[in-house]
Amino acid sequence: MDSAPMCVKFTGKNYSTWTFQFELFLKGKDLWGHIDGTNVAQTSNTDKSKDVVASPSWAVLDTRIMSCLLGSMEPPIVTNLRAHRSAQSMWNYLKKVYHQDDDARRI
């Protein structure tokens, strides 16, 4: 995945600016589906008793997105993402922790 330079590094205080830029970056690479859930891991597992394994190509792309996410933020934030195993999980965690709704900002 070619990577355009990320101009804004996520510091924990610039979530709105960073997320806007990163969303455009992923949409430009046709990878936003890994974040919004429209591009889910395809599996060939029909036996429900076994673990589900993502297709290699999907897993590789998701790992690349995770790498880009981690490379676009300050090290202390990266530390908090170690337990997450998908780009969507990382994104949702960051949104939960750093997103402020518009009503809260107006006060």
C-alpha positions as CSV (number, residue, x, y, z in Angstrom):
1,M,0.0,0.0,0.0
2,D,1.6,3.2,-1.1
3,S,1.4,5.7,1.7
4,A,0.9,9.4,1.2
5,P,2.7,11.4,3.9
6,M,0.5,11.9,6.9
7,C,0.6,15.6,7.6
8,V,-1.1,15.5,11.0
9,K,0.2,13.2,13.7
10,F,-2.4,12.3,16.3
11,T,-1.4,13.7,19.7
12,G,-4.5,12.8,21.7
13,K,-5.7,16.5,21.5
14,N,-6.3,16.8,17.8
15,Y,-8.7,13.8,17.2
16,S,-11.1,15.7,14.9
17,T,-8.4,16.9,12.5
18,W,-6.5,13.6,12.6
19,T,-9.5,11.4,12.0
20,F,-10.7,13.7,9.1
21,Q,-7.3,13.3,7.4
22,F,-7.0,9.6,8.1
23,E,-10.5,8.8,6.9
24,L,-9.8,10.6,3.6
25,F,-6.5,8.7,3.3
26,L,-8.2,5.3,3.7
27,K,-11.1,6.2,1.4
28,G,-8.5,7.3,-1.3
29,K,-7.0,3.8,-1.0
30,D,-10.4,2.1,-1.1
31,L,-9.7,0.7,2.4
32,W,-12.4,2.5,4.5
33,G,-14.5,-0.7,4.5
34,H,-12.0,-2.2,7.0
35,I,-13.0,0.5,9.5
36,D,-16.7,0.9,8.9
37,G,-17.3,-2.8,8.6
38,T,-18.4,-3.0,4.9
39,N,-15.3,-5.0,4.0
40,V,-15.3,-7.9,6.5
41,A,-13.0,-10.8,6.6
42,Q,-14.1,-13.6,4.3
43,T,-13.8,-17.0,5.7
44,S,-14.0,-20.5,4.2
45,N,-14.9,-22.1,7.5
46,T,-18.2,-23.8,7.4
47,D,-17.6,-25.8,10.6
48,K,-19.0,-23.6,13.4
49,S,-17.0,-25.5,16.0
50,K,-13.6,-24.3,14.7
51,D,-12.0,-20.9,14.9
52,V,-12.8,-18.5,12.1
53,V,-9.7,-17.4,10.1
54,A,-9.7,-14.3,7.9
55,S,-8.5,-14.7,4.3
56,P,-4.8,-13.9,3.9
57,S,-5.3,-10.9,1.6
58,W,-7.9,-9.3,3.9
59,A,-5.7,-9.9,6.9
60,V,-2.6,-8.4,5.1
61,L,-4.6,-5.3,4.2
62,D,-5.9,-4.9,7.7
63,T,-2.4,-5.3,9.2
64,R,-1.2,-2.6,6.8
65,I,-4.0,-0.3,7.9
66,M,-3.1,-1.0,11.6
67,S,0.5,-0.2,10.8
68,C,-0.5,3.2,9.2
69,L,-2.7,4.0,12.1
70,L,0.1,3.3,14.6
71,G,2.6,5.3,12.5
72,S,0.3,8.3,12.5
73,M,0.2,8.8,16.3
74,E,2.4,9.6,19.3
75,P,4.0,6.6,21.1
76,P,2.0,6.9,24.3
77,I,-1.2,6.4,22.3
78,V,0.3,3.4,20.5
79,T,0.9,1.7,23.8
80,N,-2.9,1.7,24.5
81,L,-3.6,-0.1,21.2
82,R,-1.5,-3.2,21.7
83,A,-4.4,-5.4,22.7
84,H,-6.4,-4.6,19.5
85,R,-6.1,-7.1,16.7
86,S,-8.0,-5.3,13.9
87,A,-8.0,-1.8,12.3
88,Q,-11.7,-1.5,13.1
89,S,-11.1,-2.3,16.8
90,M,-8.3,0.3,17.0
91,W,-10.4,2.9,15.3
92,N,-13.4,2.2,17.6
93,Y,-11.2,2.4,20.7
94,L,-9.8,5.8,19.6
95,K,-13.3,7.1,18.8
96,K,-14.6,6.0,22.2
97,V,-11.7,7.6,24.1
98,Y,-11.0,10.8,22.1
99,H,-14.2,11.8,20.3
100,Q,-16.2,14.6,21.8
101,D,-19.7,15.3,20.6
102,D,-20.5,18.7,19.3
103,D,-22.6,19.6,22.3
104,A,-19.7,19.0,24.7
105,R,-17.4,21.3,22.6
106,R,-19.8,24.2,22.7
107,I,-19.8,24.4,26.5
